[in-house]
Amino acid sequence: MRKPSEIIFVLALLVTASCATAQTNFLPDVAELQAKYGERVVSDVLRPHETAVADLNAKFAAALERAQESAQKAGNLDDAFAIKTEREAVLSGKYIMPQDDEKTPTSLKSIRATYRTSLAKLESESNKVLRPLKEAYARSLETLITTLTRGGRLEEAMTLKKVREDLLASTAATVAAATNDLRGKSFTNSLGMKFVQVPGTQVLFCIHETRRQDYEAYAAESPDADVSWKNQMVSGIPLGDKNDHPVLSVNVEDAEKFCSWLSKKEGKRYRLPTDREWSVAVGIGNEEITTPTTTPQMLNQKIQDAFPWGGDFPPQTKDMGGNYADSTTLEKIPKRPVISNYTDGFATTAPVMSLKPNKMGLFDMGGNVWELVSDLYSPETPEYVMRGGCWHDHERLFLLSSCRVHHKSGTRHNDTGFRCVVEADSGK
């Protein structure tokens, strides 16, 4: 189930994909086209779809309540409890529909099926409204490209051509992901790690950072695993010592060995995300203009107005946008620099999924621990990239969604962990 709809965010990407503003400020006509297109998508597609999905979700919760009452009256404890648990998850706002299995009550399977069918219909209807808007916008861009070319403004024409190509490519890929890949493409593995499809990529992201309990299962079967992760301290305070906290003090080699072990265990291709995949998952993939020679260093902190929590800096306590250096940190570790007037409730690391997820349904894409990715920072600095900030970060630049820091392959730090992805076509 999408909150007021992951598909809303998916469709919103279609606006931002076409609005590479930093690349087209030289053309007032483009800025005007972008503004008009964005307004039409919001008014004609996003808002109506969001309202329809919110109504559908309310009906879903009501249907679950009726099914629970029916199971209770029949004295069927297992069914009643399973449906009650599902309804509570829906109402919590953090619900991701699991796949049906042999333990799923028949009535719950039926309600889920009705929901999926209804949601698919809403997505199809929104796509029908969106398509002509996108095509009209693409035609307008093509006219401007022709005008620029005839006027000898070739560099500007090529930039605008890239904007148009990105619009068409991202529209096709994103709508396909929304209407096909996301539905039914989520699963929980044998360790209890939950994965969901991220539109615009060919992978499923774990919705949480790799936990201590996940890594412990690997270490128990791997005698050569380094033991640095077991005991971490900061200012005399145990750090990440609970099973549901992210594993700490691991390096790229440790993370890759974990992924290799899990791949063999489950018959799927687990790995670290690429820098590009991580950008898509945090919500800036369509704003970062890349070429085959673009390095993470070139993109570092270039987008100055996007943060993982979706708002402005500094984060607000009411938004619970990430586990950073906050008032709780200051209480436990005096004199440590923190974000003013921000409280997330955790002095150091937090249990994964403690704070709000992003629009992709992914938790802790900002804060908690720096997350390793598989790319090197640059040919001149061949060190692995980390994304997302951590529990002791407080400076604006480090909290940007576009921030990259780098990490020597052999080093381990108490603010570093990782998140797994699994390739969408693996295990078939």
MARFINU-45521 format. One record per residue (C-alpha): residue in one letter; x, y, z. Coordinates in steps of 0.1 Angstrom, whole numbers, plus 5000, padded with zeros to 4 digits. Example, Ala and Ser with C-alpha at 12.3 -4.5 7.8 and 13.67 -1.06 7.14 Angstrom:
<nodes>
a512349555078/s513749895071/
</nodes>
This chain:
<nodes>
m500050005000/r501350344991/k501150645015/p499250915001/s500750724976/e504150614964/i502650654930/i502151024937/f505851054943/v506450844912/l504451084891/a506051384908/l509351254895/l508051314860/v507851684868/t511351714883/a512751494855/s511951764830/c512952054852/a516752044852/t516552414861/a520252464868/q520952344832/t518352564815/n518352904833/f519753054801/l516253014784/p513353204799/d511053024776/v512052684791/a511552814826/e508052914816/l507252584800/q508552394830/a506352604853/k503252554833/y503852174829/g504552134866/e501352324875/r499252104851/v500751784865/v500051884901/s496452014894/d495351754869/v497251444880/l498851454914/r496151614935/p493251414921/h495251084924/e496251164960/t492651224969/a491550904952/v494250694969/a493550835003/d489850734999/l490850394987/n493150345017/a490350445041/k488150185025/f490849925028/a491149995066/a487349975070/a487249645051/l489949505074/e487949625104/r484849435092/a486849125085/q488349135119/e484949165135/s483648865115/a486648655125/q486148745161/k482448655160/a483448315145/g485948255173/n488848235149/l491748385169/d494548335143/d492548505116/a491348785138/f494748865151/a496448855117/i493749095103/k494049325134/t497849335130/e497449435093/r494849705101/e497049855128/a499949865103/v497750045077/l496650305103/s500250355114/g501150505081/k504150265077/y502349985060/i503849795031/m501649525017/p503349185021/q502948894997/d500248645004/d501448315018/e499847995033/k499248165066/t497348455052/p493648435060/t491348385030/s489348695038/l492548905040/k493748765006/s490448874991/i490649225006/r494249264994/a493349154959/t490549404957/y492849684969/r495549594944/t493049584915/s491549924926/l494950084929/a496049954895/k492950114880/l493750444897/e497350434884/s496150354849/e493650644850/s496350884862/n498750774835/k496150834809/v495851194821/l499551244824/r500551104790/p499151394768/l500551654792/k504051504789/e503751464751/a502651824746/y505551944768/a508051724748/r506751874716/s507252234729/l510852144739/e511452004704/t510352324689/l512752524710/i515552284702/t514952344665/t514952724670/l518252714689/t519852484663/r518852724635/g520253014654/g523652844659/r523252794697/l524352434695/e525552384731/e522252524745/a520252304720/m522251994731/t521552074768/l517852114761/k517851794740/k519251604771/v516351754792/r513851624766/e515451284764/d515551254802/l511851344804/l510751074779/a513050814793/s512250874829/t508550894822/a508550554805/a510750384831/t508950544861/v505450474849/a506450114841/a507950074875/a504850224891/t502350014873/n504249684870/d507349654890/l506249784924/r503049584925/g503949244940/k507749324939/s508349344976/f509449064999/t510948975032/n513948745032/s514948475056/l516648715080/g513548935081/m515049205059/k512349385040/f512849485003/v510849704980/q511149804944/v512550154938/p511150314906/g513750404881/t516150124891/q516449754885/v516849674921/l514849634953/f516149824982/c516149705018/i513849945036/h516249955065/e519949965071/t521649625077/r521049545114/r523349405140/q521249095141/d521549045103/y525249085104/e525548855134/a523848575114/y526548615088/a529448635113/a528248315131/e528848125098/s532048315089/p534948245112/d537248495094/a534748785099/d536349085116/v534949145151/s535149525153/w531349555149/k530749375182/n531949645207/q531650015199/m531650295224/v531550675223/s532150885254/g531650575276/i528250505260/p527650175242/l527050235205/g524850025183/d524849735208/k521149625203/n520049375177/d517749625159/h520349895155/p522449925123/v525649725124/l528649965128/s532349965121/v532249765089/n534049845057/v533349775020/e535049435021/d532949335051/a529749455034/e530549275002/k531248955020/f527948975038/c526149025005/s527948734989/w527048515019/l523448615017/s523348564979/k524548204983/k522148145012/e519048264993/g519748224956/k519348594948/r521948854938/y522449084969/r524949374967/l525649724977/p523749994958/t525550204933/d525850574939/r523350644912/e520850394926/w521250554960/s520450894945/v517250764929/a516250604962/v516750934982/g514751124956/i517251324936/g517951084907/n516151294881/e517851614893/e521451484889/i522451514852/t525051244846/t527151114817/p529250794815/t532250994828/t530451164857/t531951074891/p530451094926/q532951374933/m531451584905/l527951544921/n529051604957/q526751864973/k525752014939/i522052004947/q521852254975/d518152244984/a517251874988/f517351685021/p516251325029/w513351435050/g511851635021/g511851975038/d514252265043/f517252285067/p517252255096/p514951955101/q511952015124/t511251785154/k507651735142/d508951595109/m511151335126/g513251345095/g516351155106/n518651055135/y521151335136/a523051515164/d520151655185/s519251775219/t519351415232/t522951375219/l523851695238/e522351555270/k524451245269/i527551385253/p528051745266/k529652005244/r529051815213/p527752035184/v524151965175/i521252085154/s519552365173/n515952305185/y515851955170/t515051635190/d514851295174/g515151115208/f518350915202/a521751015216/t523650785192/t522250535168/a518550445167/p516750115161/v516250095123/m512850225111/s512350435143/l511750755123/k509650845093/p510250675059/n510750875027/k508350864998/m509850544985/g509050375018/l512750365028/f513850445064/d516950625076/m518050755042/g519251045062/g521050995095/n521750695118/v524850575099/w526750665068/e525850405041/l528550255019/v527850234982/s529850044956/d531350334936/l534750504940/y534750884947/s536950964917/p539950824898/e542051074917/t540550964950/p539950594947/e538050554979/y534550424984/v531550664986/m529250685016/r525850855016/g523250985040/g524851135070/c524950985105/w523951015142/h526551275150/d526151505119/h524751845123/e526152065095/r523952155066/l526352035039/f526551685054/l522851655056/l522151735019/s520851444999/s523551504974/c526451484999/r529151224994/v532051145017/h534650885009/h536050595029/k539250395024/s538450035018/g540249895048/t539150135075/r536250095099/h534350375118/n531650385144/d529450595122/t529550365091/g527150085080/f525449975049/r522149895032/c521649605008/v519849594974/v518849284955/e518649274917/a515049254906/d515548974881/s517548744905/g516248434920/k513948354891/
</nodes>
